[in-house]
Amino acid sequence: MERFRMELESRSRNEEFAQIVAAVFMGRLDPTVEEMEDVKTAVSEAVTNAEIHGYPQETGVIEMEMEIEEADLTVRIRDRGVGIADVRQAMEPMFTTDPGGERSGMGFSFMEAFMDEVRVESEVGKGTLVTMRKRIGRREP
């Protein structure tokens, strides 16, 4: 198993950095372009959610951890922010807590569409952990 871990400030400019790091790390699995784009999109959504919803009033730390085991890529995005009161509701398409209406509420839906598995654990006042898995197809298990 290979593992990589880093911390980012919850600033929008770090979203692209997280995507690039994920792409470089998963590159050792020889992914297709589509697989690479799927993971980058899911990482972008998870990091953006942590930035906007995890830390709505302040800058905080977002932890990103990635693992490769055989042909499976696991990505974990964690914030230690405000947390989610109702994870099931938050994962519903079009649900958003954005009072300004600028957010579509599709972040978790995109993660689920592009990854094989998405799990969300959260506790109010303690933060949220998003765990995403994807099997990378070109490599034999």
TIKEMAR-385436 format. One record per residue (C-alpha): residue number from 1; residue in three letters; chain; x, y, z. Coordinates in Angstrom, 3 decimals. Layout:
BEGIN
   n res chain        u        v        w
 NUM ALA     A        X        Y        Z
...
END
This chain:
BEGIN
   n res chain        u        v        w
   1 MET     A    0.000    0.000    0.000
   2 GLU     A    1.159    3.506   -0.801
   3 ARG     A   -0.102    6.508    1.123
   4 PHE     A    0.186   10.291    0.852
   5 ARG     A   -1.109   12.947    3.227
   6 MET     A   -1.133   16.743    3.196
   7 GLU     A   -2.859   19.716    4.783
   8 LEU     A   -4.254   22.728    2.922
   9 GLU     A   -5.642   26.030    4.115
  10 SER     A   -9.341   26.312    3.278
  11 ARG     A   -8.810   28.859    0.517
  12 SER     A  -10.284   28.548   -2.973
  13 ARG     A   -6.879   28.767   -4.638
  14 ASN     A   -5.935   25.426   -3.020
  15 GLU     A   -8.714   23.509   -4.792
  16 GLU     A   -6.709   23.304   -8.037
  17 PHE     A   -3.568   22.357   -6.105
  18 ALA     A   -5.438   19.436   -4.486
  19 GLN     A   -6.609   18.276   -7.940
  20 ILE     A   -3.056   18.331   -9.314
  21 VAL     A   -1.664   16.453   -6.323
  22 ALA     A   -4.382   13.797   -6.662
  23 ALA     A   -3.642   13.440  -10.383
  24 VAL     A    0.091   13.040   -9.814
  25 PHE     A   -0.399   10.519   -7.008
  26 MET     A   -2.879    8.365   -8.933
  27 GLY     A   -0.675    8.557  -12.048
  28 ARG     A    1.253    5.518  -10.817
  29 LEU     A   -1.908    3.462  -11.482
  30 ASP     A   -1.773    4.382  -15.194
  31 PRO     A   -5.350    5.765  -15.248
  32 THR     A   -7.248    6.668  -18.372
  33 VAL     A   -7.841   10.361  -19.020
  34 GLU     A  -11.477    9.836  -18.027
  35 GLU     A  -10.513    8.196  -14.721
  36 MET     A   -8.088   11.028  -14.020
  37 GLU     A  -10.760   13.666  -14.702
  38 ASP     A  -13.328   11.799  -12.594
  39 VAL     A  -11.034   11.778   -9.554
  40 LYS     A   -9.982   15.396  -10.050
  41 THR     A  -13.639   16.474  -10.210
  42 ALA     A  -14.546   14.515   -7.074
  43 VAL     A  -11.541   15.928   -5.180
  44 SER     A  -12.472   19.430   -6.296
  45 GLU     A  -16.042   19.012   -5.016
  46 ALA     A  -14.930   17.566   -1.663
  47 VAL     A  -12.308   20.259   -1.066
  48 THR     A  -14.748   23.007   -2.092
  49 ASN     A  -17.397   21.632    0.286
  50 ALA     A  -14.882   21.591    3.148
  51 GLU     A  -13.802   25.145    2.357
  52 ILE     A  -17.268   26.668    1.947
  53 HIS     A  -19.406   24.627    4.323
  54 GLY     A  -16.845   23.372    6.821
  55 TYR     A  -15.372   26.789    7.468
  56 PRO     A  -18.038   29.343    6.488
  57 GLN     A  -16.772   32.115    8.783
  58 GLU     A  -13.051   31.420    9.007
  59 THR     A  -10.052   29.821    7.371
  60 GLY     A   -9.294   26.327    8.606
  61 VAL     A   -7.281   23.268    7.684
  62 ILE     A   -8.374   20.684    5.142
  63 GLU     A   -6.609   17.334    5.318
  64 MET     A   -6.247   15.246    2.178
  65 GLU     A   -5.075   11.658    2.368
  66 MET     A   -4.740    9.255   -0.540
  67 GLU     A   -4.005    5.538   -0.616
  68 ILE     A   -3.322    3.091   -3.395
  69 GLU     A   -3.840   -0.597   -2.753
  70 GLU     A   -3.563   -2.756   -5.852
  71 ALA     A   -5.877   -1.000   -8.354
  72 ASP     A   -7.953    0.829   -5.756
  73 LEU     A   -7.533    4.525   -5.049
  74 THR     A   -8.959    5.903   -1.802
  75 VAL     A   -9.178    9.648   -1.191
  76 ARG     A  -10.124   11.135    2.165
  77 ILE     A  -10.938   14.825    2.619
  78 ARG     A  -11.404   15.976    6.221
  79 ASP     A  -12.212   19.297    7.797
  80 ARG     A  -12.540   20.039   11.474
  81 GLY     A  -15.153   22.710   10.918
  82 VAL     A  -18.831   23.114   11.726
  83 GLY     A  -19.929   19.623   10.673
  84 ILE     A  -23.171   18.482    9.058
  85 ALA     A  -26.311   18.057   11.158
  86 ASP     A  -28.068   15.696    8.722
  87 VAL     A  -25.684   13.894    6.342
  88 ARG     A  -28.482   12.084    4.491
  89 GLN     A  -30.229   15.393    3.724
  90 ALA     A  -26.943   17.071    2.759
  91 MET     A  -26.291   14.325    0.213
  92 GLU     A  -29.641   14.842   -1.525
  93 PRO     A  -29.290   16.386   -5.006
  94 MET     A  -29.996   20.128   -5.042
  95 PHE     A  -29.835   20.478   -1.243
  96 THR     A  -27.759   23.484   -0.219
  97 THR     A  -27.306   25.539    2.912
  98 ASP     A  -26.110   28.494    0.826
  99 PRO     A  -28.528   31.348    1.591
 100 GLY     A  -27.231   33.341   -1.380
 101 GLY     A  -28.255   30.683   -3.856
 102 GLU     A  -24.855   30.618   -5.568
 103 ARG     A  -24.269   26.927   -4.820
 104 SER     A  -26.152   24.227   -6.718
 105 GLY     A  -26.214   21.573   -3.996
 106 MET     A  -24.760   18.999   -6.386
 107 GLY     A  -21.329   18.451   -4.782
 108 PHE     A  -22.063   15.068   -3.212
 109 SER     A  -24.010   13.986   -6.317
 110 PHE     A  -20.969   14.718   -8.497
 111 MET     A  -18.708   12.814   -6.095
 112 GLU     A  -21.059    9.812   -6.242
 113 ALA     A  -21.267   10.011  -10.051
 114 PHE     A  -17.501   10.037  -10.565
 115 MET     A  -16.330    7.649   -7.838
 116 ASP     A  -17.271    4.026   -7.118
 117 GLU     A  -18.016    4.679   -3.452
 118 VAL     A  -18.569    7.806   -1.342
 119 ARG     A  -18.984    7.752    2.425
 120 VAL     A  -19.590   10.833    4.572
 121 GLU     A  -19.133   10.949    8.331
 122 SER     A  -19.796   14.150   10.233
 123 GLU     A  -20.391   15.503   13.684
 124 VAL     A  -21.682   19.005   14.394
 125 GLY     A  -18.909   21.150   15.807
 126 LYS     A  -16.217   18.584   15.018
 127 GLY     A  -16.074   18.416   11.232
 128 THR     A  -16.612   16.114    8.299
 129 LEU     A  -14.747   13.238    6.683
 130 VAL     A  -15.486   12.320    3.066
 131 THR     A  -14.036    8.982    1.934
 132 MET     A  -14.113    8.228   -1.793
 133 ARG     A  -12.929    5.090   -3.584
 134 LYS     A  -12.362    4.300   -7.233
 135 ARG     A  -10.982    1.209   -8.926
 136 ILE     A   -8.642    2.219  -11.702
 137 GLY     A   -9.411   -0.052  -14.639
 138 ARG     A   -6.306   -0.508  -16.702
 139 ARG     A   -4.368   -2.245  -13.986
 140 GLU     A   -4.883   -5.912  -13.172
 141 PRO     A   -5.794   -6.472   -9.498
END
